[in-house]
Amino acid sequence: MKKTFFLLSILAAISVVAAEAPGAQAAFNQASENVAVPNNFVPNGSAEVPIQGEKYQFQTEVSRLMSIVINSLYKTPEIFLRELISNGSDALDKIRFRSLTDPAALGSNPDLKVTIAVHKDQRIVTITDTGVGMTKEDLQKNLGTIAKSGTSEFLETMSGDKADMDLIGKFGVGFYSVFLVADKVRVTSKNNDDDQYIWESTAVDDFTIAKDPAGNTLGRGTQIAIHLKEDQDQYLDDKRLQQLVTKYSEFINFPIYIRRTKTKTVEPEATKESENKDSDDSEEAVVEEAKDEESKDKSAPVTVTYEEDDLMNSNKPIWIRDPKTITQTEYDEFYPVLAREPGASPMAYSHFRAEGEVEFRSIMYVPKEAPKDLFQRLDNTHANVKLYVKRVFITDDSKEFLPRWLSFLKVVVDAEDAPLNVSRETVQSNKSIKSISKHLIKKFFDLLKQLSQDEKKYAAFIKEYGTSLKLGVLEDGANMRKIARFIRYHSSHSDDYTSLEAYVSRMKKGQKHIFFFTGSSVDEIKQSPFVESLLARGYEVLYMHDTVDEIVLTHLANFEGKPFQNVAKSDLKLGDEEENKESEKELEEKFLPLLDWIKATLLNDIDKVRVSKRLTTSPAALVASDFGWTANMERLMEGQAKAKKDDAMHQFMKTQKKILEINPGHPLIISMLERASKDPKAFEHDKQFQEMTKVLYDITLVRSGYTLKEGVKSFAGRVENMLRVNLGVDTNAAATYEAPQAESRDEEEVKAEIEQREDILKADDEKPGSMSVEDMNKMLKEFTDNTNKAGGAGLKAAQVKAEDIVAEADEELDSDEPQEAVHDEL
């Protein structure tokens, strides 16, 4: 919206230029009449002295254009401090470089620094640097750059082939940000080649330049006196200024000070020693008089007020140094400064320099612990990449610099010449952002590769950020395969983490799939019936207990051409299907009577029944179809669909019937086969078998990870009936019990409780001060009597007048200010 308004305003300015006379582009800043400039702010505290200066008129369209810059270009007024400190840093750099060839350049003031001072009485903030300073000509040229350039030149740059708005240092926009908070600005500057001059403007239609009547008070450098607007009092608080210096200019090469007024208590000098006393006095009198004289001579401490400059940027930008010269301790100490987390330490870091479209230096940190809200704020803008340009903070809106799955990283990026917009608050070129992002992601993978060489450290990384990598597989299609190489899982091979690459290297002869199973924990997975046969045959199974694991592998599909196989799915391929085809067919025929009986009993619950090849010790397992939900997926979808219980697709997937597989080697299944084989047509009359089958189904549901469809009560009832049958107890016999009946209250008790409740409600509605004076006197008397008794002889009686308290309470009730209640006062 702001950009649209800005461009529309520029078009309006173009139309104004076109409508003006042919001479409209003539120089606007030619000196006119001499005017008196009141010297209403003198840094050294001297009296105000009227001075004679030259006034320069802005052209009409230039004034309008400057108004656009001041009112529409910047997002927040606080930017002014960053811009002015940056200008001061540039001036300090210039004098330092000049001193390399001319040592005398620093003669007037060798101390290179920036000092900020607040003058609350005058509502002025000053920013002083000891840089190169400006001559009269420099003041006229540099601080009137927008005007000097001419509207047509400015607009031509904006609308031409170079319309990238990269105008920093070309049109003086940074300096004019001071008028976001100031209604008048006075710049006092001293250059080695000229006298000290004053530039003053209200950014309305003119500015004035005059020789400073106070002479050379600066020695060398520039002081900007900012007369704050009425609504900008926040910048009179030195703590607020300190926050902004820390945010924007913490890593400026030169020291930045804030001048503060402080107080301290000083002991005065002792007075002369007391005169000797008459020797005729007694020893006791002499000692007593000496003490009195000593106390008289000792004056009270004196409070002294003084000014002191506090350093604001003690932290150094270590990223600009050669990594070979930086110690591990220095990297560790810099991390809490970057992360704004005192006492925090990094798990790993990478210090590098990137070259390309945008050249920059960077340090990338992996925090030792993942933020507690890491996955709660993935959809929000994260501020973990801090972009600097020549050590000046630009932005931490890093949504486009790093993908969301890398939002845990803490990164500093310092570019020498980033294509910023005119306000320096955002990177304008999307191509440049992509270039920076590409380099950061590449260096992260390099860091991961280095970190993975140490199994202990990498295990700690996976514990904290393993889920982030898995989310990267889902979100970052370009790097999906690369991320997969750094994911780690538990497996049946060992208790340590393993990579997919290591799993593939251990695959058995003829194995074509990567077997995995998902559950809520590793222990639960180990006890699952689905992994029994695979482990017995010597196959390795990946244990996946993270919520997103099944979705990630479904999305990934394969690794190095080896497809993933969920062992809880129907179509389990072990590689020996052709060899065992005949024996499996014989088993199906052998167990056909039992399969028919079970199918008939569980007709409404299962899709089909078959002999299993994945079971060894469990009697049965419930298998999902190839496109159905496993138990883990069902739990995941149930958790996400709380607000969509009636969703058609959700209900369809949830009600999909499963496949019941039975273990042909289990004694329970063999016994059930014998019962079914005796009379294959006796199913409808064997109620005990039907109950047994339903109990087996319920047990299999729970063991396979699913929830009971008919609830716990129904399952418990079936188990109880089986116990009754085995113990010879009548299935219809009911439990006997006698419960004593609770007595009802009588009417008098109910009436008394109602009256008591009414008294309580009435007391709650009473306002402070509504108690009568007589009742309050009575209460106070009881209170003081009890206090005197409790306190004994050493406790003085409380003297309180009820009339005084009532009067005070009435006064408080009449007042508009919130007061404490009378009972609190008592």
BELCORRA-V10217 format. One record per residue. RES is the residue in three letters. NEAR is the number of other C-alpha atoms within 10 Angstrom. Layout:
res->{RES RES}
near->{NEAR NEAR}
This chain:
res->{MET LYS LYS THR PHE PHE LEU LEU SER ILE LEU ALA ALA ILE SER VAL VAL ALA ALA GLU ALA PRO GLY ALA GLN ALA ALA PHE ASN GLN ALA SER GLU ASN VAL ALA VAL PRO ASN ASN PHE VAL PRO ASN GLY SER ALA GLU VAL PRO ILE GLN GLY GLU LYS TYR GLN PHE GLN THR GLU VAL SER ARG LEU MET SER ILE VAL ILE ASN SER LEU TYR LYS THR PRO GLU ILE PHE LEU ARG GLU LEU ILE SER ASN GLY SER ASP ALA LEU ASP LYS ILE ARG PHE ARG SER LEU THR ASP PRO ALA ALA LEU GLY SER ASN PRO ASP LEU LYS VAL THR ILE ALA VAL HIS LYS ASP GLN ARG ILE VAL THR ILE THR ASP THR GLY VAL GLY MET THR LYS GLU ASP LEU GLN LYS ASN LEU GLY THR ILE ALA LYS SER GLY THR SER GLU PHE LEU GLU THR MET SER GLY ASP LYS ALA ASP MET ASP LEU ILE GLY LYS PHE GLY VAL GLY PHE TYR SER VAL PHE LEU VAL ALA ASP LYS VAL ARG VAL THR SER LYS ASN ASN ASP ASP ASP GLN TYR ILE TRP GLU SER THR ALA VAL ASP ASP PHE THR ILE ALA LYS ASP PRO ALA GLY ASN THR LEU GLY ARG GLY THR GLN ILE ALA ILE HIS LEU LYS GLU ASP GLN ASP GLN TYR LEU ASP ASP LYS ARG LEU GLN GLN LEU VAL THR LYS TYR SER GLU PHE ILE ASN PHE PRO ILE TYR ILE ARG ARG THR LYS THR LYS THR VAL GLU PRO GLU ALA THR LYS GLU SER GLU ASN LYS ASP SER ASP ASP SER GLU GLU ALA VAL VAL GLU GLU ALA LYS ASP GLU GLU SER LYS ASP LYS SER ALA PRO VAL THR VAL THR TYR GLU GLU ASP ASP LEU MET ASN SER ASN LYS PRO ILE TRP ILE ARG ASP PRO LYS THR ILE THR GLN THR GLU TYR ASP GLU PHE TYR PRO VAL LEU ALA ARG GLU PRO GLY ALA SER PRO MET ALA TYR SER HIS PHE ARG ALA GLU GLY GLU VAL GLU PHE ARG SER ILE MET TYR VAL PRO LYS GLU ALA PRO LYS ASP LEU PHE GLN ARG LEU ASP ASN THR HIS ALA ASN VAL LYS LEU TYR VAL LYS ARG VAL PHE ILE THR ASP ASP SER LYS GLU PHE LEU PRO ARG TRP LEU SER PHE LEU LYS VAL VAL VAL ASP ALA GLU ASP ALA PRO LEU ASN VAL SER ARG GLU THR VAL GLN SER ASN LYS SER ILE LYS SER ILE SER LYS HIS LEU ILE LYS LYS PHE PHE ASP LEU LEU LYS GLN LEU SER GLN ASP GLU LYS LYS TYR ALA ALA PHE ILE LYS GLU TYR GLY THR SER LEU LYS LEU GLY VAL LEU GLU ASP GLY ALA ASN MET ARG LYS ILE ALA ARG PHE ILE ARG TYR HIS SER SER HIS SER ASP ASP TYR THR SER LEU GLU ALA TYR VAL SER ARG MET LYS LYS GLY GLN LYS HIS ILE PHE PHE PHE THR GLY SER SER VAL ASP GLU ILE LYS GLN SER PRO PHE VAL GLU SER LEU LEU ALA ARG GLY TYR GLU VAL LEU TYR MET HIS ASP THR VAL ASP GLU ILE VAL LEU THR HIS LEU ALA ASN PHE GLU GLY LYS PRO PHE GLN ASN VAL ALA LYS SER ASP LEU LYS LEU GLY ASP GLU GLU GLU ASN LYS GLU SER GLU LYS GLU LEU GLU GLU LYS PHE LEU PRO LEU LEU ASP TRP ILE LYS ALA THR LEU LEU ASN ASP ILE ASP LYS VAL ARG VAL SER LYS ARG LEU THR THR SER PRO ALA ALA LEU VAL ALA SER ASP PHE GLY TRP THR ALA ASN MET GLU ARG LEU MET GLU GLY GLN ALA LYS ALA LYS LYS ASP ASP ALA MET HIS GLN PHE MET LYS THR GLN LYS LYS ILE LEU GLU ILE ASN PRO GLY HIS PRO LEU ILE ILE SER MET LEU GLU ARG ALA SER LYS ASP PRO LYS ALA PHE GLU HIS ASP LYS GLN PHE GLN GLU MET THR LYS VAL LEU TYR ASP ILE THR LEU VAL ARG SER GLY TYR THR LEU LYS GLU GLY VAL LYS SER PHE ALA GLY ARG VAL GLU ASN MET LEU ARG VAL ASN LEU GLY VAL ASP THR ASN ALA ALA ALA THR TYR GLU ALA PRO GLN ALA GLU SER ARG ASP GLU GLU GLU VAL LYS ALA GLU ILE GLU GLN ARG GLU ASP ILE LEU LYS ALA ASP ASP GLU LYS PRO GLY SER MET SER VAL GLU ASP MET ASN LYS MET LEU LYS GLU PHE THR ASP ASN THR ASN LYS ALA GLY GLY ALA GLY LEU LYS ALA ALA GLN VAL LYS ALA GLU ASP ILE VAL ALA GLU ALA ASP GLU GLU LEU ASP SER ASP GLU PRO GLN GLU ALA VAL HIS ASP GLU LEU}
near->{6 12 10 9 13 17 14 12 18 20 14 15 21 17 12 14 18 12 10 12 8 9 7 17 15 11 14 18 18 12 13 11 8 15 15 14 19 11 17 12 18 14 15 9 7 10 11 13 15 14 17 16 23 18 23 21 18 23 19 16 21 22 19 20 21 20 17 18 22 20 15 17 20 19 11 11 16 20 21 21 23 22 22 20 24 22 17 27 24 16 20 24 17 14 22 19 13 15 15 11 9 12 12 13 20 20 13 13 14 16 14 20 18 24 21 24 21 22 15 12 7 11 16 22 23 18 22 25 29 28 29 27 28 26 19 20 12 13 21 19 17 18 21 21 18 23 24 20 18 19 25 17 13 19 16 13 16 17 15 9 8 10 12 16 16 20 20 15 13 13 21 18 23 24 21 23 25 26 23 20 23 23 16 18 24 22 21 28 33 27 23 19 11 13 16 27 26 25 24 22 19 15 19 15 15 17 22 23 26 21 18 22 15 17 12 15 15 21 17 26 28 26 24 23 24 22 23 23 15 10 9 15 13 12 21 18 13 17 13 13 21 21 13 18 23 16 15 22 26 24 23 21 19 20 19 28 21 21 16 16 12 10 11 10 11 11 11 11 10 10 11 7 9 13 8 8 12 8 8 8 10 9 9 9 12 16 13 11 13 16 12 12 14 15 10 12 15 13 13 11 12 11 11 10 10 10 10 11 14 15 14 19 18 13 16 15 16 17 22 17 11 11 15 6 8 12 9 8 8 11 21 18 16 19 24 16 15 19 21 10 10 11 10 16 19 19 15 18 22 18 20 18 17 17 11 10 14 17 17 25 18 25 23 24 26 23 22 14 16 16 13 8 8 15 16 9 13 15 9 10 14 18 17 23 24 20 26 23 18 18 22 22 25 23 18 20 16 20 16 15 24 22 15 23 21 19 22 22 19 20 26 24 25 25 21 14 12 23 23 20 17 21 21 24 19 16 19 17 14 11 13 19 19 16 18 23 17 14 18 21 16 12 19 19 15 13 18 19 14 13 18 16 10 10 13 12 14 21 18 14 21 18 13 15 20 19 17 19 20 24 19 22 23 18 14 16 12 10 15 18 15 13 18 21 14 20 20 23 20 17 22 19 16 9 10 13 17 20 17 17 15 11 17 17 9 11 16 13 7 9 15 17 21 21 25 24 25 26 24 15 12 20 11 14 23 18 13 20 23 27 25 17 16 19 16 12 10 12 18 22 23 25 24 21 20 17 16 17 22 21 16 16 20 14 12 17 13 16 17 9 9 13 16 17 22 24 23 27 20 18 13 16 13 17 14 10 12 7 9 10 10 10 9 15 11 11 14 16 11 15 21 19 22 25 22 17 24 23 19 15 20 17 12 9 17 19 15 17 20 20 22 21 18 25 24 20 13 20 21 29 28 28 25 22 17 13 10 19 22 26 21 23 18 18 18 16 15 15 10 11 13 9 9 12 12 10 10 10 10 15 12 10 14 14 11 15 19 22 18 26 22 25 21 22 15 15 12 14 18 17 12 18 20 13 17 23 17 10 10 15 13 12 20 12 9 12 11 13 18 18 16 17 18 19 19 15 22 23 17 22 21 14 19 23 21 17 15 16 11 9 10 11 9 14 17 12 12 16 14 13 18 17 13 15 12 9 9 9 12 10 12 8 8 7 5 5 5 5 5 5 6 6 6 6 8 8 8 9 9 11 11 10 11 12 10 12 12 11 12 11 10 10 10 9 9 10 11 16 20 11 11 11 16 11 11 17 15 11 12 18 17 11 12 16 13 12 15 15 11 10 12 10 9 7 11 11 15 13 9 13 13 19 14 11 17 19 11 13 21 15 11 18 16 8 10 7 7 8 10 11 14 17 9 7 8 8}
